[in-house]
Amino acid sequence: MANTTVDARGQICPKPLIMTKQALDAAAVGATLAILVDSETAAQNIERYLRDNGMAPQVERDGAQFTIGVAKATAAPASADAEAYCRSTPATGDYIVTLAADVIGRGPAELGAMLMKGFLATLKELTPAPSHLVFYSSGILLAVDGSPHLEAIRAIEARGIKVLVCGTCADWYQKKAEIHAGTVSNMLTILETMTAASKIISP
Amino acid sequence: MTAEFDLLTTVEAGGCSAKLAPGRLSEVLRKLAPPKHPNLLVDISTHDDAGVYRLDDQTALIQTIDFFPPVCSEPRRFGRIAAANALSDVYAMGGRVLTAMNVVCFPATRIPLEVLGEILAGGQEKLIEAGGVMVGGHTIDDWPPKYGLAVTGIVHPERIVANAGLRAGLTMILSKPLGTGLLVAGRRVGMASDEDYAAALASMEQLNRGGAEVMQAMDVRAGTDITGFGLLGHAMQMADASNVSLRFQASRLPLLAGAHALAEAGCLPGAMFRNLDYVAEKTFFPPDLNYALKMLLVDPQTSGGLLFGVLPERANEALTRLRELGYAAAAIVGESVPRQVWSIEIVP
């Protein structure tokens, strides 16, 4: 059981990192912290930050939620860490997928829907998985009641991939009440997600 | 109707984060025949800031284009920052600006037209300050809005300032303070003071014109502007292109007020970690380097300053001139040394 719990779920980057730093400052050396976040990027950045500062964080993933456990060390990183800086391994799956339409491509709608079906089914299995799947514009129609793609999207979400649905778009289509996958999100969160990703896949 | 429309409500990815990922672009460009022409002096192969084409023995054209979605809320400021950023690529090559064209994407409905007027007025302000002439533009009905300039400048073909021009034994000067990425992130989470944020905006709006003039007056042949990859990312490109190494003194880096405190508080935008990964394999950091300072070295800059190498005996004069021209934070930040294992070495 951690001495302190930092609940940074729902916070925009870099707020979770700021909250982590504040909790570390307040904690005694050796005290344990549990930091809760719901963004893989935030989890990675916090883990990196803690390692860089000479601590040994443990990250646990439960669906779309991450718990980072760490014991506070003295701030001075050991000199061995200089090596670690130079050999940082790139995080797997440091990419996001955005879907801005309910079909793929500009061909016949039937073909576009078929491609979308194949795309989502493949994404469900793909390794490394993306950190986020973002729906906006008519793409949000994929995530509403009655969509033939709803099951695939839910399966993707169950892998721990964060699914964001543009709230403004849902309002525009008057479908907000019918969204039954992912999290209805705002421009700031979507922008932060895109900004933080190394790669953005937009089929 | 006043132009108090908040531009940041229109964007999902602002500034240079709206760029197509470099890897994906390379995939496409690789399939095209590389441009070859005896008059093409600087092409896309060296990651330089602009293309340079020789007209005759006295004159080479510098051509560049840059436009992006909003980076701040106020239309006029966005116009100024986008223009200063586009013009900077001419200055980074050591050139001066001749003409520019507006590149505009703006929706026919949904945003008051006055907002477009404000954006263009902001761009015009900066172009006039640059001594350039607006010769036209092109406007597409599109959402979200985007703005920038296609800029034409000139430089003497033998006085081009390029990434590959460094040699060992030069003194490195940085003309603007670091920290715009931290201040913008800090603003979003309510941790940056009005005063500090205003200073960051002012820095982004400041032209690199004076910096380019100083580079030419001091016979500088190696320089670049600091933007999205942060100081170390752009420095690494210069070091590698020139086959030298760069040594920076962390304690001498000019910083925007409030930036170090934000970094200490953990207000670190995700792009910093990506930049750190980009340079980590080729950079030596001393183990006891202050962590916040280390992160400032990779803070992504919007419309950042010029980094250039000057002969040591002319460094103080360059610095004095820069300060006279309004770059109050300009500083000597390091030196170029013969190529080592590392592209970059940080000393305390």
Contacts between the chains, C-beta under 8 A, distances in Angstrom:
chain1	res1	chain2	res2	distance
A	12	B	188	7.1
A	12	B	189	6.9
A	13	B	269	7.0
A	13	B	270	5.7
A	14	B	185	6.0
A	14	B	189	7.0
A	14	B	266	6.7
A	14	B	267	5.2
A	14	B	268	5.2
A	14	B	269	5.9
A	14	B	270	7.3
A	15	B	189	5.3
A	17	B	266	4.3
A	17	B	267	7.3
A	17	B	268	5.7
A	18	B	189	6.9
A	18	B	191	7.3
A	18	B	265	5.6
A	18	B	266	4.5
A	18	B	267	5.4
A	19	B	266	7.9
A	20	B	266	6.2
A	21	B	264	7.9
A	21	B	265	5.9
A	21	B	266	3.3
A	22	B	265	7.7
A	22	B	266	7.6
A	41	B	270	5.6
A	44	B	273	7.5
A	45	B	268	7.0
A	45	B	270	5.9
A	45	B	273	5.5
A	48	B	273	5.7
A	49	B	266	6.9
A	49	B	268	7.1
A	52	B	291	6.3
A	53	B	291	6.1
A	76	B	288	7.0
A	77	B	287	6.4
A	77	B	288	8.0
A	77	B	291	7.9
A	78	B	287	7.5
A	79	B	287	4.1
A	79	B	288	7.9
A	81	B	287	6.3
A	82	B	284	7.7
A	82	B	285	6.5
A	82	B	286	7.5
A	82	B	287	4.4
A	85	B	280	5.6
A	85	B	285	5.8
A	86	B	280	5.7
A	86	B	281	5.9
A	86	B	283	7.7
A	86	B	284	7.7
A	87	B	280	8.0
A	87	B	281	7.7
A	88	B	276	7.6
A	88	B	277	5.8
A	88	B	280	5.2
A	90	B	277	6.4
A	136	B	12	7.3
A	187	B	8	7.8
A	187	B	9	6.4
A	187	B	11	7.1
A	187	B	12	6.4
A	188	B	188	7.5
A	190	B	12	5.2
A	191	B	11	6.4
A	191	B	12	5.1
A	191	B	13	6.1
A	191	B	14	6.9
A	192	B	270	7.7
A	194	B	12	5.7
A	194	B	13	4.6
A	194	B	17	6.8
A	195	B	13	6.4
A	195	B	14	8.0
A	195	B	17	4.6
A	195	B	269	7.4
A	195	B	270	6.6
A	195	B	271	6.4
A	196	B	269	7.9
A	196	B	270	3.4
A	196	B	271	7.2
A	198	B	21	7.4
A	198	B	274	6.0
A	199	B	21	5.1
A	199	B	23	7.1
A	199	B	24	7.6
A	200	B	21	6.6
